[in-house]
C-alpha cells in the first residue's frame, strides 16, 4: 500500500535517506521546507504519511521539539495521515536493561531523555496513528555530523578510530539505507499496525572492538583506538551547551545495550539488512578510505 508521503527534514540524515527510499518504492514524495513552504497543516493535505525527520541540535531540543511535535500532530489530525518518526533509545534512561524492547519502561531522567519521553507520550496521547521506528546511532553513507562520521571515524586517515567508551561494550547502530527501507516497509503495512506502534530496529550491535576490526577490514589496513576527550568536554560543559549534552549521554557508551529484533521481524519477516562489513565499507567509501575493489562490491 503506497500513497503520498510528506518528508519533514529531508536535508537531514534520516529524512534524506527516507525520501530516496520512498521514491524508489513508488511513493509520491513531497519535501517540506520550513523556511519557505506554506504552513505544515496545509502542506500535509492529501498526504497518507508524514515522516518526521526534524531533529534540532541538542541545545534546542527543549524549546523546539514540543512546538514541532504539536505542529506535526495538528497536521496529522487534519489530513488523517499516519506519522512515522525515527525513535532513539534515550527514552529508556541510564538504568535500562541490556536488551531494549517495546516493553522497556521510558524511565529517562536526564534532560535530553525527558524531551524524547514527552515527545513520544504526546503522540500516543493525541490519538494520531504513529509509527516509532526506534534505532541506535546512525551509520551514514555520506558526510555528516553524527557520532560515526564526526567523532568515531574522524581520524581514520591517520590510522585511528576515536571510540568514546570501553571497547568491550555492545552498542546499537543503524545503517541508514537499511533503516529507510524498513520505514517504507512499515508504511506499506501501516493499516495492520496498532494505532501507536513502537518497533525497534536491531540494526548492527557491535562492541568497540568489533567496530574497529570491521573498519580496519573495510579500509584494508590496521587501525588503532584513540581516546575520546571526555575531560576536555567536562571542562567546557559550563560554557558550551553542546559539550554539556554530549557528557549527559556518555552513559550510552559505557552501558552495553541492544535492540530486540523480534517485534520488527514479526511485522516484516522478509526484511533483510546489510551485513556489518558491507555497511562499514559503504560508510567510509566516500572518504577514499576503502580500496577500489571493496568499493566496487559495496551495495548502493
C-alpha positions, 0 to 999 in steps of 0.5 A: 500500500503506497500513497503520498508521503510528506518528508519533514527534514529531508536535508537531514540524515534520516529524512534524506535517506527516507525520501530516496527510499520512498521514491524508489518504492513508488511513493509520491514524495513531497519535501517540506521546507520550513523556511519557505513552504506554506504552513505544515497543516496545509502542506500535509493535505492529501498526504497518507504519511508524514515522516518526521525527520526534524531533529534540532541540535541538542541545545534546542531540543527543549524549546523546539521539539514540543512546538514541532511535535504539536505542529506535526500532530495538528497536521496529522489530525487534519489530513488523517495521515499516519506519522512515522518518526525515527525513535532513539533509545534515550527514552529508556534512561541510564538504568535500562536493561541490556536488551531494549524492547517495546516493553522497556519502561521510558524511565529517562531522567536526564534532560535530553531523555525527558524531551524524547519521553514527552515527545513520544507520550504526546503522540500516543496521547493525541490519538494520531496513528504513529509509527516509532521506528526506534534505532541506535546511532546512525551509520551514514553513507555520506558526510555528516555530523553524527557520532560515526562520521564526526567523532568515531571515524574522524581520524581514520586517515591517520590510522585511528578510530576515536571510540568514546567508551570501553571497547568491550561494550555492545552498542546499537547502530543503524545503517541508514539505507537499511533503516529507510527501507524498513520505514517504507516497509512499515508504511506499506503495512501501516493499516495492520499496525496498532494505532501507536506502534513502537518497533525497534530496529536491531540494526548492527550491535557491535562492541568497540572492538568489533567496530574497529576490526570491521573498519580496519577490514573495510579500509584494508589496513590496521587501525588503532583506538584513540581516546575520546576527550571526555575531560576536555568536554567536562571542562567546557560543559559550563560554557558550551551547551553542546559539550554539556549534552554530549557528557549527559549521554556518555552513559550510552557508551559505557552501558552495553545495550541492544535492540530486540529484533523480534517485534520488527521481524514479526511485522516484516519477516522478509526484511533483510539488512546489510551485513556489518562489513558491507555497511562499514565499507559503504560508510567510509567509501566516500572518504577514499578510505576503502580500496577500489575493489571493496568499493566496487562490491559495496551495495548502493 
